[in-house]
Amino acid sequence: MATSVIRHAERMTQRRVLRKPSQDVTRMTDYLQPVRADDEADRRRHFTMRRIHLLLTMPPRFWAAFFITVILAGCASKAPELPYPAFIQVDELDDIFMASLPGVRAKQLAGDPQTRRTSNRIDLPAAWKGTSGGSPGRSLELVVLKGEMTIADMVLRPGGYAFLPAGSLGFNLATDEGAQILYFLNDVDPESIIRSPIIIDSGLLRWDGTATSGISTKELRFDPGNGSRTWLLRLSVGASQQWESSTVRREGYLMAGSVQHSECVAGEVHTWQYLPGGYFDRPAETIHGGAESFAIIDSIWLMREVAKGEITYWPDCALRTD
């Protein structure tokens, strides 16, 4: 097969060389089309050779996406079902109606109907206008994922973050071309001491290294009163997290990349892959991570904790009764 392909390529070269200059000038379109083969078998080999060349010249991102697809195809067709939200792909959730933001398309990630706490991903249509004052007495966090959104007179692009504390005046919200945002309405917390709005472009902040190789963070907000914080977590390809747990509830949304992660439930390991739009809402004291948890490609999580959490590291996923 290889010998035939080489001979065929030589014949194609000879044909091009034997053309007269006048033919080359008058029939330049011939070079823009596949060279016609003498028979059907040769023509098929010619196009096979072109496909191989095309694949060999594909950029690394193509191959990363290809191998992610292969990995996912080799796994089970359905994510493990856990007693808490994990391995969620937000695109698969049903739309909900939000009275405080009429005209939007919303998907609820988590919430508490008793306290009205809610986490949502929202698609704002073009030419949409609204206000942040729909839930007085509660703090609001916004993260722009796609498009542009204006808060008061400030434009936030992808990666833009806003924290509007309880008691702040209602801000006008708008988008010209449409936008996709994360929308977090927090519980009332008298221990919170941040009283001024925070509106920042996360791209202007630096990445801070951690004790784990390949993992860095950007702090978007930290409240020294109640210890709550919101931050970005970046994992370089191959970066892995050891088994750990936090003393407070933590939720995360995968903004970019692809991550394989493990959850430890009743001493049993459950592993799955997150793609962009992946989400979890992990209860306090839940063990997760481990050797099978790693970034398939460079990835960025948005993380939130509603109080100061203390991290404990574990040697394995074993059922613990203490």
C-alpha positions in Angstrom: 0.0 0.0 0.0 2.8 2.5 1.0 4.7 1.7 -2.3 1.6 2.3 -4.4 0.9 5.6 -2.7 4.6 6.7 -3.3 4.4 5.7 -7.0 1.1 7.5 -7.4 2.6 10.7 -5.8 5.6 10.4 -8.3 3.2 10.2 -11.2 1.3 13.2 -10.0 4.6 15.1 -9.7 5.7 14.1 -13.2 2.4 15.3 -14.7 2.8 18.7 -13.1 6.4 19.0 -14.4 5.5 18.0 -18.0 2.9 20.7 -18.3 3.9 23.5 -20.6 4.2 27.0 -19.1 1.2 28.1 -21.2 -0.9 25.4 -19.7 0.2 26.4 -16.2 -0.9 30.0 -16.8 -4.2 29.2 -18.5 -5.2 26.4 -16.2 -4.2 27.5 -12.7 -7.5 26.2 -11.4 -6.2 22.7 -12.0 -3.9 23.2 -9.0 -6.8 24.1 -6.8 -8.5 20.8 -7.5 -7.5 17.2 -6.8 -5.4 15.8 -9.7 -7.5 13.5 -11.7 -6.3 9.9 -11.3 -6.3 7.3 -14.1 -8.7 5.0 -12.4 -11.0 4.8 -9.3 -8.4 2.9 -7.2 -5.7 5.5 -7.7 -8.2 8.3 -7.0 -9.1 6.7 -3.7 -5.4 6.3 -2.7 -4.8 10.0 -3.7 -7.5 11.3 -1.3 -6.4 8.9 1.4 -2.9 10.4 1.2 -4.4 13.9 1.4 -6.4 13.0 4.5 -3.3 11.6 6.3 -1.4 14.8 5.5 -4.3 16.9 6.9 -4.4 14.9 10.1 -0.6 15.2 10.6 -0.8 19.0 10.3 -3.6 19.4 12.8 -2.8 21.7 15.8 -2.3 20.3 19.3 -5.8 21.6 20.4 -7.4 19.3 17.8 -5.7 16.2 19.2 -6.5 17.3 22.8 -10.2 17.5 21.9 -9.9 14.2 19.9 -8.5 12.3 22.9 -11.1 13.8 25.3 -13.8 12.5 23.0 -12.2 9.0 22.9 -11.9 9.0 26.7 -15.5 10.0 27.2 -16.7 7.5 24.6 -14.9 4.7 26.5 -16.6 5.5 29.8 -20.1 4.7 30.9 -22.9 6.6 29.1 -24.2 8.1 32.3 -22.6 10.0 35.1 -22.7 8.4 38.6 -25.7 9.4 40.7 -24.6 10.8 44.1 -26.6 12.0 47.1 -25.5 15.6 46.2 -25.1 17.5 42.9 -21.9 16.4 41.2 -20.8 15.6 37.7 -23.6 17.9 36.4 -23.5 19.3 32.9 -25.6 22.5 33.1 -26.6 22.4 29.4 -28.6 19.3 30.3 -30.7 21.0 33.0 -34.2 22.2 32.3 -34.9 26.0 32.0 -36.7 27.8 34.9 -38.5 31.1 35.2 -37.0 33.8 37.2 -39.4 36.6 38.3 -36.5 38.9 39.3 -35.0 38.7 35.8 -37.9 38.7 33.2 -37.1 37.6 29.7 -34.0 35.6 30.4 -33.3 31.9 30.0 -32.1 30.4 33.3 -30.9 27.1 34.6 -30.8 26.5 38.4 -27.7 24.9 39.6 -28.6 24.8 43.3 -30.9 26.5 45.8 -32.8 26.6 49.0 -36.5 27.5 48.8 -36.7 28.3 52.5 -33.9 30.9 52.5 -34.2 31.8 48.8 -30.5 31.1 48.2 -30.0 30.3 44.6 -27.2 29.5 42.1 -28.0 29.9 38.4 -26.6 30.1 34.9 -28.4 32.7 32.9 -28.5 33.6 29.2 -29.4 37.2 28.6 -30.9 38.0 25.2 -29.7 40.8 23.0 -31.0 44.3 24.0 -31.9 43.0 27.5 -32.2 45.4 30.4 -32.9 44.7 34.1 -31.8 45.6 37.6 -30.0 44.0 40.5 -32.6 45.2 43.0 -35.0 42.3 42.6 -34.0 40.6 45.9 -33.4 43.3 48.6 -31.5 42.3 51.8 -29.3 39.8 50.0 -25.9 39.9 48.4 -25.5 39.1 44.7 -22.6 37.7 42.8 -22.3 37.8 39.0 -19.7 36.3 36.7 -19.6 36.9 32.9 -19.0 33.7 30.9 -19.8 34.9 27.4 -20.6 38.2 25.7 -20.6 41.6 27.5 -22.8 42.9 30.3 -23.0 46.5 31.7 -23.4 47.0 35.4 -24.2 50.7 36.0 -21.7 52.3 33.6 -19.1 49.5 33.8 -18.7 46.9 31.0 -17.8 43.4 32.1 -16.5 40.9 29.5 -15.8 37.2 29.9 -14.1 36.7 33.3 -15.7 39.9 34.7 -16.9 39.6 38.3 -19.3 41.7 40.5 -20.2 41.4 44.1 -23.2 43.6 45.2 -23.5 43.5 49.0 -26.9 43.4 50.8 -28.2 46.9 51.3 -26.5 48.4 48.2 -28.6 50.4 45.8 -30.1 48.6 42.8 -27.8 48.6 39.8 -29.0 48.8 36.2 -28.0 45.7 34.2 -27.9 45.6 30.4 -26.4 43.8 27.4 -26.5 44.9 23.7 -25.5 41.6 22.0 -26.5 39.1 24.7 -24.5 37.5 27.4 -24.2 34.3 29.5 -23.6 34.8 33.2 -23.4 33.0 36.5 -25.9 34.5 39.1 -25.5 33.7 42.8 -28.0 35.1 45.3 -26.7 34.5 48.8 -28.3 33.9 52.2 -28.6 36.8 54.6 -25.4 36.8 56.7 -25.1 39.4 59.5 -21.4 38.5 59.9 -20.5 39.7 56.4 -18.6 43.0 56.7 -18.2 43.8 53.0 -20.5 46.8 52.4 -19.1 48.2 49.1 -19.6 46.7 45.7 -16.8 44.9 44.0 -16.6 45.1 40.2 -13.4 43.7 38.6 -11.9 42.3 35.5 -10.3 39.0 36.6 -7.9 39.2 33.7 -6.1 42.0 35.5 -5.5 39.9 38.6 -2.4 37.7 38.9 -2.3 33.9 39.4 -0.9 32.9 42.8 0.8 29.5 43.1 -0.2 26.9 45.6 1.6 24.0 47.4 0.4 21.7 44.6 2.4 21.7 41.4 0.3 22.9 38.4 -2.4 24.5 40.5 -2.9 28.2 41.0 -5.6 30.6 42.1 -7.0 34.1 41.7 -9.0 35.5 44.6 -12.1 37.4 43.5 -13.5 38.1 46.9 -12.8 37.3 50.5 -14.9 38.5 53.4 -12.9 38.6 56.6 -16.2 38.8 58.6 -17.7 35.4 57.7 -14.8 33.9 55.8 -16.8 33.5 52.6 -14.8 33.7 49.4 -15.0 33.3 45.6 -12.0 32.4 43.6 -10.7 31.0 40.3 -8.8 27.7 40.4 -6.5 26.9 37.4 -5.2 23.4 36.8 -2.5 22.8 34.2 -2.8 19.7 32.1 -2.0 16.7 34.2 -2.3 18.5 37.5 -3.8 16.3 40.2 -5.4 16.9 43.6 -5.0 14.6 46.6 -7.9 13.3 48.7 -9.2 16.2 50.7 -12.3 17.6 52.4 -13.5 21.0 53.5 -15.5 21.9 56.7 -17.9 24.0 54.6 -20.1 23.5 51.6 -18.3 24.3 48.3 -19.6 24.7 44.8 -17.7 24.9 41.5 -18.4 25.7 37.9 -16.0 24.6 35.1 -15.4 27.7 33.0 -12.9 26.2 30.6 -11.0 22.9 30.0 -11.8 19.4 30.9 -11.2 17.7 34.3 -11.6 14.1 35.5 -12.5 14.1 39.2 -13.4 11.5 41.9 -15.9 11.8 44.7 -15.7 9.5 47.8 -19.1 8.4 49.0 -19.5 5.9 51.9 -16.0 4.6 51.1 -16.6 4.1 47.4 -14.9 6.0 44.6 -17.0 7.6 41.9 -15.1 9.1 38.9 -16.3 11.1 36.0 -15.2 13.8 33.5 -16.3 17.5 33.6 -16.5 19.5 30.4 -17.1 23.3 30.2 -20.4 24.0 32.0 -19.7 21.2 34.5 -21.0 21.9 38.0 -20.9 20.5 41.6 -22.4 21.5 44.9 -20.4 19.5 47.5 -21.5 19.3 51.1 -19.2 20.0 54.0 -16.8 17.1 55.0 -17.1 15.3 51.7 -13.9 13.6 50.6 -12.9 14.1 47.0 -9.9 14.1 44.7 -7.4 11.2 44.6 -5.0 9.7 42.1 -7.7 9.5 39.3 -8.4 13.2 39.5 -6.5 15.3 37.1 -6.8 18.0 34.4 -7.2 16.5 31.0 -6.3 19.9 29.4 -5.6 23.3 31.0 -8.8 24.1 33.0 -10.3 26.9 35.1 -12.9 26.5 37.8 -15.0 29.2 39.5 -15.2 28.2 43.2 -17.3 29.5 46.1 -17.5 28.9 49.8 -20.1 30.6 52.0 -17.9 30.5 55.2 -14.3 30.0 56.1 -13.4 26.4 55.3 -10.6 24.3 56.8 -9.0 21.7 54.5 -8.2 18.1 55.7 -6.1 15.8 53.6 -6.7 12.0 53.5 -4.6 9.1 52.4 -7.4 7.3 50.6 -11.1 7.0 50.1 -12.0 4.8 53.0 -15.2 4.7 55.1 -14.6 6.6 58.2 -16.9 6.6 61.3 -15.0 9.0 63.5 
